[in-house]
Amino acid sequence: SVDLSNPDNKIVVIEFFSTTCKPCYQNAKGIVNYIRKSNKRKDVEFYFISLENKDKINKYYKKINYSFPEINNASELLTFFNIKDFPVTLVINKKGHIIYYISGRYDNFDIEQLIENI
């Protein structure tokens, strides 16, 4: 599960997605590219959250050529953040504050810029 109290003093990126959402796929590719480029920075954690079944999620991960930790409290998090549409990207700073809440796909979606500006 995702711990929002942020005890490890890390930046947390949460991507709420649907496996059938084209903008979600575009965001996911950008995030995966950043993870590879940044050589898996130790002070940033990434979570992808979907309410879809495990098989669909695993197929999606194969499509983006990356996998993320399984989230056990996904429905709780969607309710907590009032997520109604996808994609939604949250960037939480090391103090546990939401710095960015991005709903939808942006043409210039640049997760690197968001993280580096914190």
Salt bridges, closest charged atoms under 4 A:
ASP43 OD2 - ARG41 NH2 2.66
ASP43 OD2 - LYS94 NZ 3.30
GLU45 OE2 - LYS10 NZ 3.41
GLU70 OE1 - LYS54 NZ 3.26
GLU112 OE1 - LYS37 NZ 2.70
GLU116 OE2 - ARG41 NH1 2.72
